[in-house]
Amino acid sequence: CSPLPSAVETQARSAEELGGRSPSPPPPPRVYKPCFVCSDKSSGYHYGVSSCEGCKGFFRRSIQKNMVYTCHRDKNCIINKVTRNRCQYCRLQKCFEVGMSK
């Protein structure tokens, strides 16, 4: 009866079986430019521009449902992470201005 191999021996043998290479570390996370619409953290390129999940979904729903919004101010509302939900008209206009398209 032979003794059981130690954990070190088992790990060394496993590395040899894998071709002598240890597993490679995961790739670094992708870094995207901020959302072109509201400057929040972008999740990637959607509809042609770097955008966050919120603006991506807002644009998709607005286009799919053919939404028509009205601005209750002067059609020049500031759209940023904090104010983006205050005026849908200006948010959709900014989506188009920064180049979002279906």
PyMOL commands that set and color helices and strands:
alter all, ss='L'
color gray80, all
select helices_A, chain A and resi 7-17+53-64+88-97
alter helices_A, ss='H'
color red, helices_A
select strands_A, chain A and resi 44-46+49-51
alter strands_A, ss='S'
color yellow, strands_A
deselect
rebuild
show_as cartoon
